[in-house]
Amino acid sequence: MLKKTIFILFVSGFMVILCLELAFICVQKKKHGNLFIGGTTLYKINKAKTIRMITSANANSYYLYQGMPMGFEYEMAKAFADYLNLDLEVVTPGWSSMTRFLKEGWGDFIAAGLTITEDREKVITFSNPYMTVQQKLIHHKLLYGVKSIEALAAKTIHVRRGTSYHTRLEQIRQSGVDINIVLHDDTSTDELIRMVADRKIKYTVADSNIALLNRRYHPDIAIGLDITQEQPLAWAVRSKDPKFLETMNQFLASAKTQEIQERLYKKYYTNVESFDYFDLKKFHERIETRLPRYQEIIERESLKYGFDWRMIAAVVYQESHFNPWARSRTGVRGLMQVTMNTAHEMGITNRLNPEQSLKAGIQYLDKLYQRFDEITDPHQRLLFALGSYNIGYGHIRDAQTIAQELGWDKNRWHTMEKTLPLLTKKRYYKTTQYGYARGREPVHYIKQILTYYDILKQKPRA
């Protein structure tokens, strides 16, 4: 009798657990629709309420800045997690271990700028592509460029083992071109590019987007020969998981995702193809020779108003190249190119005094920032304040009015990039409050600042 009672209790307990599991599935199905049923990854991530991104730590995919995660791939993955109403976790096992981590279930998908290759397709499944790139030969600008694939013969090229670069160089070697390939196990593409810039090695290979981004940080590199045609980049999932793949492809194809991707591309790759060697070379020199004189003041004054000091340093460089005696063609003076009226308003007496100039300029920038309180995104709000610092608050408001009339989002800076130049056209500026303005100047101004800011973010803290 006791055994029978125990058996009945056991069965009853099992049925209760089973019912709870079925109830959970029903709730999740209601929340996420039919995509939840039939996919093992979807079941797991919805139950855990978390999705794990496997990636590589570099400037393109994922890095921490002031404790905050950043990177093109990371932000795309975060948007995917938000799409699924899940939290995002990041796993960085090292490049050579990413596929193994995926197959063994230590992460749910790879988002690391992977090119689709035949070898990789044998062990993982790719999403629909979201970008195309070309593999480029990278060398120091003092070396003569290589003109053809055949001219790679006898060259020593350093790449990371197991990458698509490694695969492509092996293909070239098998075609009869005698390349010396040096393989690295724990050295990132970013680091190999730095080694080229420092003339420690002569050649490496990088995807075009990575090459263009790193040229900002290492202006002495040259982006040379195309060694492939355009290749698609995609995310990767475990094989035989069609529902999860379907979900991912639906996300990547949505109109909202396309908007997010365009915004992130602008954020991380703004102006990368427009390259002024002498300007960037001079900037790298001056952040070593001139910036240290003013860094303490910049940091202190930036902290007062909650600004990132590196962004403010980028503004100072754009304004004066860290030259306290700088004078513009319009007569503004000093590190922050403060006008006489602004100097009086901010209570300073000597625009050529570095500390006074920085205090006045940063305080005035904050004043402009506060006037755009309807913009909730702090980064966007700062861009509008900077645009006002350059061309004037009234002209920015005029451009917002034009944007609204055209049916565009007036609170996004990429909209201002289109509407500010319209202030040079009479049919637009004649109806505005402040009239004609050289609207292309603040667009270029912001692009330059963001380029300098990106470089400063990648520098180790002084």
C-alpha positions in Angstrom: 0.0 0.0 0.0 2.8 2.4 0.9 4.6 1.6 -2.4 1.4 2.3 -4.3 0.9 5.6 -2.6 4.5 6.6 -3.3 4.0 5.6 -7.0 0.8 7.7 -7.2 2.6 10.7 -5.7 5.5 10.3 -8.1 3.2 10.1 -11.1 1.2 13.1 -9.9 4.4 15.1 -9.4 5.6 14.2 -12.8 2.2 15.3 -14.3 2.4 18.6 -12.5 5.9 19.3 -13.8 4.7 18.3 -17.3 1.7 20.6 -17.1 3.9 23.5 -16.0 6.3 22.9 -18.9 3.4 22.8 -21.4 2.0 26.0 -19.8 5.4 27.7 -20.2 5.5 26.6 -23.9 2.0 28.0 -24.5 2.9 31.3 -22.9 6.1 31.5 -25.0 4.2 30.6 -28.1 1.7 33.3 -27.5 4.6 35.8 -26.9 6.7 34.8 -29.9 4.3 33.1 -32.2 4.9 29.9 -34.2 8.7 30.6 -34.5 9.1 29.3 -31.0 7.9 25.8 -31.9 10.3 23.4 -33.8 13.6 25.2 -33.2 15.9 23.9 -30.4 17.8 27.2 -30.1 14.6 29.2 -30.0 13.3 27.0 -27.2 16.5 27.4 -25.2 16.9 31.1 -25.5 13.2 31.9 -24.8 13.4 29.7 -21.7 16.5 31.4 -20.5 15.3 34.8 -21.7 18.8 35.4 -23.0 20.6 35.0 -26.3 24.4 34.5 -26.4 26.4 36.2 -29.2 29.8 34.6 -30.0 32.1 37.2 -31.4 35.7 38.5 -31.6 37.0 41.4 -29.6 38.1 44.1 -32.0 37.2 47.6 -33.2 34.8 46.3 -35.8 32.8 43.6 -33.8 32.9 44.2 -30.1 34.9 46.2 -27.5 34.3 48.1 -24.3 34.6 51.8 -24.1 34.2 53.5 -20.6 32.7 50.2 -19.5 30.0 50.2 -22.3 29.9 47.6 -25.0 30.3 48.9 -28.5 31.0 47.7 -32.1 29.0 47.3 -35.3 28.4 43.6 -34.8 27.5 44.0 -31.1 24.9 46.7 -31.8 23.4 44.7 -34.6 23.2 41.7 -32.3 21.7 43.9 -29.5 19.0 44.9 -32.0 18.3 41.2 -32.7 18.0 40.5 -29.0 15.6 43.4 -28.6 13.6 42.0 -31.6 13.2 38.7 -29.7 12.5 40.5 -26.3 15.6 38.8 -24.9 18.7 39.9 -23.0 22.0 39.7 -24.9 25.2 38.1 -23.5 28.5 38.2 -25.3 31.1 35.4 -25.5 34.6 36.1 -26.9 36.4 32.7 -27.0 39.0 33.7 -29.5 38.8 33.5 -33.2 39.8 29.9 -33.6 37.3 28.7 -31.0 34.2 30.5 -32.2 32.9 27.6 -34.4 33.5 25.1 -31.6 31.7 27.2 -29.1 28.7 27.4 -31.4 28.6 23.7 -32.1 29.0 22.8 -28.4 26.2 25.2 -27.4 28.3 27.7 -25.5 26.7 30.4 -27.6 23.7 30.7 -29.9 25.1 32.5 -33.0 28.3 34.0 -34.3 28.3 37.7 -35.3 31.9 38.5 -36.1 32.1 39.7 -39.7 32.4 36.2 -41.0 32.6 35.7 -44.8 30.7 32.9 -46.3 33.1 30.2 -47.5 32.7 26.6 -48.6 34.8 25.2 -45.8 32.7 27.0 -43.2 29.4 26.0 -44.8 30.4 22.4 -44.1 30.2 22.8 -40.3 27.9 25.8 -39.7 24.9 27.5 -41.4 24.9 31.1 -42.5 22.2 33.7 -42.4 21.4 35.8 -45.4 24.2 38.3 -46.1 24.1 41.8 -44.6 27.2 43.3 -46.2 29.8 42.6 -48.8 33.6 43.1 -48.5 36.8 42.4 -50.4 40.0 41.0 -49.1 42.8 43.6 -49.5 46.5 43.3 -49.3 47.8 45.7 -46.6 51.4 47.1 -46.6 53.3 50.1 -45.4 52.8 53.2 -47.6 56.6 53.4 -48.1 56.5 50.0 -49.9 55.7 49.8 -53.6 52.2 48.4 -54.2 51.8 44.9 -55.6 50.1 45.1 -59.0 48.8 41.6 -59.6 48.2 38.2 -57.9 51.2 36.8 -59.8 53.4 39.6 -58.3 52.7 38.1 -54.9 55.3 35.4 -55.6 58.1 35.3 -53.0 56.2 37.8 -50.8 55.8 36.9 -47.1 52.3 37.5 -45.9 51.1 37.2 -42.3 47.6 36.2 -41.4 45.7 34.5 -38.7 45.2 30.7 -39.0 41.8 29.5 -40.0 40.6 32.7 -41.5 39.1 33.3 -44.9 42.4 35.1 -45.6 44.3 31.9 -44.9 42.0 30.0 -47.2 42.4 32.5 -50.0 46.2 32.6 -49.8 46.4 28.8 -49.9 44.2 28.9 -53.1 46.7 31.4 -54.6 49.6 29.3 -53.6 48.0 26.2 -55.1 47.4 28.1 -58.4 51.2 28.2 -58.7 52.1 31.5 -57.1 54.8 30.8 -54.6 53.7 32.8 -51.5 55.3 32.4 -48.1 52.4 32.3 -45.6 53.1 33.0 -42.0 50.3 31.9 -39.7 49.4 33.4 -36.3 47.2 31.7 -33.8 46.5 34.4 -31.2 47.1 37.6 -33.2 44.1 39.6 -34.4 43.8 41.3 -37.8 43.9 44.6 -36.1 47.2 43.7 -34.4 48.7 42.5 -37.7 47.7 45.8 -39.3 49.5 47.6 -36.5 52.6 45.5 -37.1 52.5 46.6 -40.7 52.2 50.2 -39.7 55.2 49.8 -37.3 57.1 48.1 -40.1 57.5 44.9 -38.1 56.0 42.9 -40.9 55.6 43.8 -44.6 52.2 42.3 -45.6 48.9 41.1 -44.2 45.4 40.8 -45.5 42.2 42.3 -44.2 38.6 42.7 -45.3 37.9 46.1 -46.8 35.7 47.4 -44.0 38.4 46.4 -41.4 41.1 47.9 -43.5 39.4 51.2 -43.9 38.6 51.5 -40.2 42.1 50.7 -39.2 43.6 53.2 -41.6 42.2 55.9 -39.3 44.3 54.5 -36.5 47.3 53.7 -38.6 47.5 56.3 -41.4 50.9 54.9 -42.6 49.3 51.7 -44.0 48.3 51.4 -47.6 45.3 49.4 -48.7 46.5 47.6 -51.8 45.7 44.8 -54.2 42.2 43.2 -54.2 42.9 39.5 -53.7 39.2 38.4 -53.9 36.0 39.5 -55.6 33.4 40.9 -53.3 32.4 38.4 -50.6 29.2 38.4 -48.4 29.3 38.7 -44.7 26.8 36.8 -42.6 25.9 35.6 -39.1 26.2 31.9 -38.4 24.0 29.4 -36.5 24.2 25.7 -35.8 23.2 23.4 -38.7 19.8 21.8 -38.7 18.1 24.6 -36.8 15.8 26.0 -39.5 13.4 27.9 -37.3 16.1 29.9 -35.6 17.7 30.6 -39.0 14.2 31.7 -40.3 13.8 34.1 -37.4 17.3 35.6 -37.9 16.7 36.1 -41.6 13.3 37.7 -41.0 15.0 40.1 -38.6 17.8 40.9 -41.1 15.3 41.5 -43.9 13.0 43.8 -42.0 12.7 47.5 -42.9 13.5 48.5 -39.3 16.7 46.5 -39.3 17.7 48.1 -42.6 17.3 51.5 -40.9 19.3 50.3 -37.9 22.1 48.9 -40.1 22.3 52.2 -42.0 22.5 54.1 -38.8 25.2 51.8 -37.4 27.2 51.9 -40.6 27.3 55.7 -40.4 28.2 55.5 -36.7 31.2 53.2 -37.1 32.3 53.8 -40.7 31.5 57.5 -41.2 33.9 59.0 -43.6 36.2 56.0 -43.7 36.6 56.0 -47.4 37.4 59.7 -47.4 41.0 59.6 -46.3 43.3 62.6 -45.8 46.7 61.1 -45.0 48.4 64.4 -44.0 45.5 65.4 -41.8 45.3 62.1 -39.9 49.0 61.8 -39.6 49.2 65.3 -38.1 46.4 64.5 -35.7 48.2 61.4 -34.5 51.3 63.5 -33.9 49.5 66.3 -32.1 47.6 64.1 -29.7 51.1 63.0 -28.5 52.8 66.4 -28.6 50.0 69.0 -28.0 47.0 67.4 -26.3 48.9 66.5 -23.1 49.2 70.2 -22.3 45.4 70.6 -22.2 44.1 67.2 -21.4 43.7 67.7 -17.6 41.6 70.9 -18.2 39.6 69.2 -20.9 38.9 66.2 -18.7 37.9 68.4 -15.7 35.6 70.7 -17.7 34.0 67.9 -19.6 33.2 66.0 -16.4 31.3 69.1 -15.1 28.8 68.8 -17.8 28.8 65.0 -18.3 30.6 65.1 -21.7 33.1 62.4 -22.8 36.4 64.2 -22.7 37.6 62.5 -25.8 34.7 63.9 -27.8 35.5 67.4 -26.4 39.2 66.9 -27.3 38.1 66.0 -30.9 36.1 69.3 -31.0 39.1 71.3 -29.7 41.3 69.8 -32.4 38.7 70.5 -35.1 38.5 74.1 -33.9 42.1 74.9 -33.4 44.4 71.9 -33.8 45.3 72.4 -30.1 46.8 75.8 -31.0 45.8 78.4 -28.3 46.6 81.3 -30.6 44.5 80.0 -33.5 42.5 82.6 -35.5 39.8 81.8 -38.0 38.9 83.7 -41.1 36.0 85.2 -39.2 38.1 86.4 -36.3 37.2 83.9 -33.6 40.2 83.0 -31.4 41.7 80.4 -29.1 41.5 76.7 -28.5 37.7 76.6 -28.8 37.4 79.5 -31.3 35.2 81.5 -29.0 33.5 84.6 -30.4 33.7 87.9 -28.5 29.9 87.7 -27.7 30.2 84.2 -26.4 33.3 85.1 -24.3 31.3 88.0 -22.7 28.2 85.7 -22.2 30.4 83.0 -20.6 32.2 85.5 -18.4 35.8 85.2 -19.7 38.2 88.1 -20.4 41.0 86.4 -22.5 40.1 84.1 -25.3 43.8 83.3 -25.8 44.1 81.9 -22.3 43.8 78.1 -22.8 41.9 77.4 -19.6 39.5 80.3 -20.1 38.8 79.3 -23.7 38.1 75.7 -22.8 35.9 76.7 -19.9 33.9 79.1 -22.1 33.6 76.8 -25.1 32.6 73.7 -23.1 30.1 75.7 -21.0 28.6 77.2 -24.2 28.4 73.7 -25.8 26.4 72.5 -22.7 24.1 75.5 -23.0 23.3 74.5 -26.6 23.0 70.8 -25.5 20.3 71.8 -23.0 18.3 73.6 -25.7 17.7 70.4 -27.5 15.9 68.7 -24.6 13.3 67.2 -27.0 16.0 64.8 -28.4 16.2 61.9 -26.0 19.2 60.1 -27.4 22.3 61.8 -25.7 24.6 61.1 -28.7 22.2 62.6 -31.2 21.5 65.5 -28.9 25.3 66.2 -28.7 25.6 66.2 -32.5 22.9 68.8 -32.7 24.6 70.9 -30.1 27.9 70.6 -32.0 26.2 71.5 -35.3 24.8 74.6 -33.5 28.3 75.4 -32.2 29.5 75.5 -35.7 26.8 77.1 -37.7 24.5 78.6 -35.1 21.5 77.4 -33.2 18.9 79.1 -35.4 20.1 77.5 -38.6 19.9 74.0 -37.0 16.3 74.8 -36.1 15.6 76.0 -39.6 17.0 72.7 -41.0 14.7 70.8 -38.6 11.7 72.7 -39.9 12.6 71.8 -43.4 13.1 68.1 -42.4 9.6 68.1 -40.8 8.1 69.6 -43.9 9.7 66.9 -46.0 8.4 64.2 -43.7 11.8 63.2 -42.3 12.8 62.6 -38.7 14.0 66.0 -37.6 15.7 64.6 -34.5 18.3 62.4 -36.2 21.6 63.9 -37.3 21.6 61.9 -40.6 18.5 63.9 -41.5 20.4 67.1 -40.9 23.1 65.8 -43.3 20.5 66.0 -46.0 18.6 69.2 -44.9 21.4 71.5 -43.8 22.9 71.7 -47.4 19.4 72.8 -48.6 20.0 76.1 -46.7 22.1 77.2 -49.6 19.1 76.9 -52.0 16.8 79.9 -52.2 13.6 78.0 -52.5 14.3 76.5 -49.1 16.0 79.3 -47.1 13.7 82.0 -48.2 10.9 80.6 -46.0 13.2 80.1 -42.9 13.6 82.4 -40.0 17.4 82.8 -40.2 17.9 82.5 -44.0 20.9 81.4 -46.1 23.6 79.3 -44.5 26.6 77.4 -45.7 24.9 74.1 -44.6 27.6 71.7 -45.9 30.1 73.1 -43.4 28.5 71.7 -40.2 28.1 68.3 -42.0 31.8 68.2 -42.7 32.6 69.6 -39.2 30.7 66.7 -37.5 32.2 64.1 -39.7 35.7 65.3 -38.9 35.0 65.4 -35.1 33.6 61.8 -35.2 36.7 60.6 -37.0 39.0 62.2 -34.4 36.8 60.9 -31.6 36.9 57.4 -32.9 40.7 57.5 -33.1 40.9 58.9 -29.5 38.6 56.1 -28.2 41.0 53.5 -29.5 44.0 55.1 -27.9 45.0 53.8 -24.4 44.3 56.3 -21.7 47.1 58.7 -21.1 
